[in-house]
Amino acid sequence: MVAAIEPFHAIAISRMAHELAAKGRSIIHMEFGQPSTGAPAAAIARAHEVLNSDAMGYWESIPLKDRIARHYAEAYGVRVAREQIILTCGASPALVLALTSLFEPGDRLAFARPGYVAYRNTAKALYLDAQEIECGPDERFQLSAAAIAALVPAPAGIIVASPANPTGTIIARDELAAIVDVCRRRGIRIVSDEIYHGLSYAEPAASVLEWDSEAVVINSFSKYFSMAGWRLGWIVAPAGLVDTVRARMGSLFLTPPSLAQHAGLAAFDCTDELAGHVETYARNRAIMLRALPAMGLREIAPPDGAFYVYANVAHLTGDSMAFCKQLLADTGVAAAPGIDFDPVDGGKFIRFSFAVSTPLVEEAIERMAPWFAARTEAMMAG
């Protein structure tokens, strides 16, 4: 298995940021899509209880699966059987399980460009034919039913993500229903990455399961539940695919961490604390949307959800990696280069994560404003 896989360039930015921090520099980490808050207090308390009383081992929590099934009924009005839920070691293994369970090497898999770096790289690693569909401002950076209908030949599958990474855009309910309809008519399987559900700033995101019981859904405790380091996620598989997914999970990954499963069950009921996190992200989002246009970053993807701002910097650079390195070196603010998400046009974009504290967002703006002003002035003078 020697497929050429591009690195995740934000990791290199983060490595540089930590090296600068080790030298005493003050660093604001906006390069990764991870909450700066920890797991909810009740989840941590439950983990301490379990550490003191349970030797743990390979285990799949039935109560957690029941709670996830209840969540789909309450949040989306969708009935999901416990058996359809396979617990995973985060969303990344869930993506591997979904793709290997649905497709064969050589099958074509379509998804939006820009999109999460792991879609492209995981598809390549599994010898799928990754077909990236250009989705710009006119499409709100998202796949559409029309774009899928125009694909000739029809791909074996698509990945949809709503809210999306890196843009935060949400697919409207009627458009998602239309996507499902096109895929059903053309025999296209749907993998829906719903990892940012719960993080919306207007209408909540819809689940593809509201229209398609044969879709495969991926989710995780990393984002909304603020438990990235606990490595816990899940798949909702259609009944006919459950045995296939389960066999791959057992052979490739065994089970998720037992401690994380205990904590995850407790986290589901920490609604007030989690709502507070969303309020913080909403406040940070508002600050960013006010400040960035004043810094010259006026072309921004609509951040309907998640905790990202994907900004066009084409007036300042065509090399987003070098740009992010210089931004970090000069200001101590770490951002992700757009080339992670778009190998064609990503040199003209950068992504900020606003999942940090509000004071850090304000400090980042204070540091970046004069830096961007100087860059803009230099470009105009040149």
Disulfide bonds with the S-S distance in Angstrom:
none
